[in-house]
């Protein structure tokens, strides 16, 4: 035994052993958090599906898919857009770091529920309605601040929704102090992910599950001018095989693979839908600082299509780098 009243030296541990134990404890905590958030995400998806399924009969059957499959595609595209933002340093420029697990959960929850407001039957105001529905779901998001962050992202997924904050442009809302840098980044990822669900899969069926040819036949047979205006969307989406982000040598790129037959038969409709998607990109923190690559099995046709539809393409294409590449598959 030591001398009474005199502290005994604490046995020293190797530094590497302490580091290893700390690392193990940290990884265990992260894994616990990952499991908790995944469990919560599963519940969010389940409830989102229920809301959309229960309300699908209230959705205008003449509009493109705003249902379960669209929501899942946007969740998947959100992850891919975030990865592209990370790869080209947009995330680091905006936030100085990558998103943590809880921030990713909030973004994906907003992606999953961004269209639940369509249940109210008002396409133009559905983002605001989505915010209200999310704000009412304390069972899914018990923490008030977390719930407000998620509902805030959902309302920003569309330009119509963000106008409720004073501008349809996310960068402008950030400059005015209405959004933090993190909120602007997350809202931009979500808006671009939603905009890039622009391909044929968006119009394989409507929200009620009717196949495209039946919807188009019904619209063509109606005297309703508003319904007929939706034909442009159906024809336009059919001309885009898929759309995705990529890393263009350190610059954000958006690649749209185009269907040559649709360019020949409904080229102006395809241009309208493409321009609509690029308009959404333009209204984010990305602005015009990106490349758009039109990929087509007939590259010459794609060039001519783009040139002949300059009247459709507007401010959204000014300043961006436009490229055309050959598709071989």
C-alpha positions in Angstrom: 0.0 0.0 0.0 1.1 3.6 -0.6 1.8 6.2 2.0 -1.5 7.6 3.4 -2.3 11.1 2.0 -0.1 10.7 -1.0 -1.7 10.2 -4.4 -0.5 7.1 -6.2 0.4 7.4 -9.9 -2.2 6.3 -12.3 -1.1 3.3 -14.4 -0.4 4.5 -17.9 -2.0 3.0 -20.9 -0.5 2.9 -24.4 -1.9 5.8 -26.5 -2.9 3.4 -29.3 -5.0 1.3 -26.9 -6.9 4.5 -25.8 -7.4 5.6 -29.4 -8.7 2.2 -30.4 -11.2 2.1 -27.6 -12.4 5.6 -28.3 -12.8 4.7 -32.0 -14.7 1.6 -31.2 -17.1 3.5 -28.9 -17.6 6.2 -31.5 -18.4 3.7 -34.2 -20.8 1.9 -31.9 -22.6 5.2 -31.2 -22.8 5.9 -34.9 -24.1 2.5 -35.7 -26.8 2.9 -33.0 -27.8 6.3 -34.5 -27.8 4.8 -38.0 -30.1 2.0 -36.9 -32.4 4.5 -35.2 -32.6 6.8 -38.2 -33.2 3.9 -40.6 -36.0 2.6 -38.4 -37.6 6.1 -38.4 -37.1 6.4 -42.2 -38.9 3.2 -42.8 -41.9 4.6 -40.8 -41.8 7.8 -42.7 -41.9 5.9 -46.0 -44.8 3.8 -44.8 -46.8 6.8 -43.7 -46.0 8.7 -46.9 -47.3 5.7 -48.9 -50.5 5.5 -46.9 -51.2 9.3 -47.4 -50.6 9.1 -51.1 -52.5 5.9 -51.6 -55.5 7.1 -49.6 -55.6 10.4 -51.5 -54.8 9.2 -55.1 -58.5 9.6 -56.2 -58.3 13.3 -55.3 -55.4 13.8 -57.7 -56.2 15.1 -61.2 -55.9 11.9 -63.4 -54.6 14.0 -66.3 -51.4 15.0 -64.6 -48.2 12.9 -64.5 -47.3 10.6 -61.6 -47.2 12.3 -58.2 -47.6 9.0 -56.3 -45.5 6.4 -54.5 -43.1 5.5 -57.3 -42.3 9.2 -58.0 -41.6 9.8 -54.3 -39.2 6.8 -54.1 -37.4 7.9 -57.3 -36.9 11.4 -55.8 -35.5 9.8 -52.6 -33.0 7.8 -54.6 -32.1 10.8 -56.8 -31.6 12.9 -53.7 -28.8 10.6 -52.6 -27.2 10.7 -56.1 -27.4 14.5 -56.4 -25.9 14.9 -52.9 -23.0 12.6 -54.0 -22.4 14.8 -57.1 -22.5 18.0 -54.9 -19.9 16.4 -52.7 -17.7 15.3 -55.7 -17.6 18.8 -57.3 -17.0 20.5 -53.9 -20.4 22.3 -53.9 -21.2 21.0 -50.4 -17.8 22.1 -49.1 -18.1 25.5 -50.6 -21.6 26.0 -49.1 -21.2 24.3 -45.7 -17.5 23.5 -45.2 -18.4 19.9 -44.5 -20.5 16.9 -45.6 -23.9 16.3 -44.2 -24.1 14.2 -41.1 -26.6 11.3 -40.7 -29.3 13.3 -39.1 -29.2 16.0 -41.8 -29.4 13.2 -44.4 -32.4 11.8 -42.6 -34.2 15.2 -42.7 -33.4 15.6 -46.4 -34.6 12.2 -47.3 -37.8 12.6 -45.1 -38.6 15.8 -47.0 -37.9 14.0 -50.3 -40.2 11.1 -49.3 -43.1 13.5 -48.3 -42.6 16.4 -50.7 -45.7 15.6 -52.7 -48.1 14.5 -49.9 -49.9 17.8 -50.3 -51.1 16.7 -53.7 -53.7 14.9 -51.6 -55.5 18.2 -51.3 -56.1 18.2 -55.1 -54.3 21.5 -55.8 -51.3 21.0 -57.9 -50.2 24.6 -57.9 -50.3 24.8 -54.1 -49.3 21.3 -53.2 -45.9 22.2 -51.7 -47.5 24.5 -49.1 -50.0 21.8 -48.4 -47.2 19.3 -47.9 -45.6 21.6 -45.4 -48.9 21.7 -43.4 -49.3 17.9 -43.4 -45.7 17.4 -42.2 -46.1 20.0 -39.5 -49.1 18.1 -38.2 -47.2 14.8 -37.9 -45.6 15.0 -34.4 -45.9 11.2 -34.3 -43.3 10.9 -37.1 -41.2 13.9 -36.0 -41.5 14.4 -32.3 -38.9 17.1 -32.1 -40.5 20.4 -33.1 -37.4 21.9 -34.7 -36.6 18.8 -36.7 -40.2 18.7 -37.9 -40.0 22.4 -39.0 -36.8 21.8 -40.8 -38.3 18.9 -42.8 -41.5 20.7 -43.6 -39.5 23.8 -44.6 -37.5 21.7 -47.1 -40.7 20.1 -48.5 -42.2 23.5 -49.3 -39.0 24.6 -51.1 -39.0 21.7 -53.5 -41.0 23.7 -56.0 -40.7 27.3 -57.1 -44.4 27.8 -56.3 -43.8 26.7 -52.7 -40.8 28.8 -52.2 -42.7 31.9 -53.3 -44.5 31.6 -49.9 -41.2 32.8 -48.5 -40.8 35.6 -50.9 -38.9 34.3 -53.9 -38.9 31.3 -56.2 -35.1 31.4 -56.2 -33.3 29.5 -53.4 -30.1 31.6 -53.8 -32.0 34.8 -53.5 -33.7 33.5 -50.3 -30.3 32.7 -48.9 -28.9 36.2 -49.8 -31.9 37.8 -48.1 -31.2 35.8 -44.9 -34.4 33.8 -45.2 -32.4 30.5 -45.5 -29.2 29.4 -43.9 -26.4 28.0 -46.1 -27.3 24.5 -45.0 -31.0 25.0 -45.8 -30.1 26.4 -49.2 -27.9 23.5 -50.0 -30.5 20.9 -48.9 -33.3 22.6 -50.7 -31.2 22.8 -53.8 -30.5 19.0 -53.7 -34.2 18.2 -53.2 -35.4 20.6 -56.0 -32.9 19.2 -58.5 -33.7 15.6 -57.5 -37.4 16.3 -58.1 -36.6 18.1 -61.4 -34.5 15.1 -62.6 -37.4 12.7 -62.3 -38.2 13.9 -65.8 -37.8 10.8 -67.9 -40.3 8.2 -69.3 -40.8 6.6 -65.9 -42.7 9.7 -64.8 -45.4 9.1 -67.4 -45.6 5.4 -67.6 -48.8 5.7 -65.6 -50.6 8.5 -63.8 -51.0 8.6 -60.0 -54.1 6.3 -60.2 -52.1 3.7 -62.1 -53.7 4.2 -65.6 -51.2 3.5 -68.4 -50.0 6.5 -70.5 -51.9 5.5 -73.7 -55.2 5.5 -71.9 -54.6 8.9 -70.3 -53.5 10.4 -73.6 -56.5 9.0 -75.5 -58.8 10.4 -72.8 -57.2 13.9 -72.9 -57.3 13.9 -76.7 -61.0 13.1 -76.6 -62.0 15.9 -74.2 -63.0 19.4 -74.9 -61.4 20.6 -71.7 -58.6 23.0 -72.7 -56.8 22.7 -69.3 -56.7 18.9 -69.7 -55.4 19.2 -73.2 -52.5 21.4 -72.0 -51.2 18.4 -70.1 -50.5 16.6 -73.4 -47.3 18.6 -73.7 -46.1 17.2 -70.4 -47.0 13.6 -71.3 -45.3 13.8 -74.8 -42.4 15.8 -73.4 -41.5 13.3 -70.7 -41.7 10.4 -73.1 -38.9 12.0 -75.1 -36.5 11.8 -72.2 -35.1 8.4 -71.4 -33.4 9.4 -68.1 -31.7 12.3 -66.4 -28.9 12.3 -63.9 -26.1 14.4 -62.4 -22.4 13.7 -62.9 -19.0 15.2 -62.3 -17.8 17.2 -65.3 -14.1 17.6 -64.4 -15.0 19.4 -61.1 -18.1 21.1 -62.5 -21.6 19.9 -61.9 -23.0 18.1 -65.0 -26.6 17.1 -65.8 -26.9 14.4 -68.5 -30.3 13.9 -70.3 -30.6 11.0 -72.6 -33.1 11.8 -75.3 -35.3 9.5 -77.5 -34.7 10.3 -81.2 -38.2 9.2 -82.3 -39.8 11.7 -79.8 -37.5 14.5 -81.0 -38.8 13.9 -84.5 -42.5 13.6 -83.6 -42.9 15.9 -80.5 -39.7 17.9 -80.4 -41.2 21.1 -79.0 -42.9 19.2 -76.2 -39.6 17.6 -75.2 -38.0 21.0 -75.3 -40.7 22.4 -73.0 -40.2 19.7 -70.4 -36.4 19.9 -70.6 -36.6 23.7 -70.2 -38.9 23.3 -67.2 -36.4 21.0 -65.5 -33.4 23.3 -66.3 -35.5 26.2 -64.9 -35.7 24.4 -61.6 -31.9 23.9 -61.6 -31.4 27.5 -62.4 -33.4 28.5 -59.3 -31.0 26.8 -56.9 -27.5 27.6 -55.6 -26.2 26.0 -58.8 -27.5 28.9 -61.0 -26.1 28.6 -64.5 -22.7 27.2 -63.3 -23.2 23.7 -64.7 -22.9 21.6 -67.9 -25.9 20.0 -69.6 -25.1 17.0 -71.8 -27.8 15.9 -74.3 -27.0 12.3 -75.1 -28.8 10.7 -78.1 -28.4 7.8 -80.5 -28.6 10.5 -83.2 -26.3 13.3 -82.0 -26.9 15.3 -85.2 -30.6 15.2 -84.7 -30.2 16.3 -81.0 -28.2 19.3 -82.1 -30.8 20.3 -84.7 -33.6 19.8 -82.1 -31.8 22.1 -79.7 -31.1 24.8 -82.3 -34.6 24.8 -83.7 -36.2 25.1 -80.3 -34.3 28.2 -79.1 -37.7 29.9 -78.8 -38.7 27.4 -76.1 -35.4 27.6 -74.2 -35.0 30.8 -72.4 -33.0 32.4 -69.7 -32.4 29.0 -68.1 -29.9 27.9 -70.8 -28.0 31.2 -70.9 -24.6 30.8 -69.5 -24.6 27.0 -69.1 -22.3 24.8 -71.1 -24.3 22.7 -73.6 -22.8 19.5 -75.0 -24.0 16.7 -77.2 -22.7 13.1 -77.0 -23.4 10.0 -78.9 -25.4 7.2 -77.2 -24.4 3.7 -78.3 -26.9 1.7 -76.2 
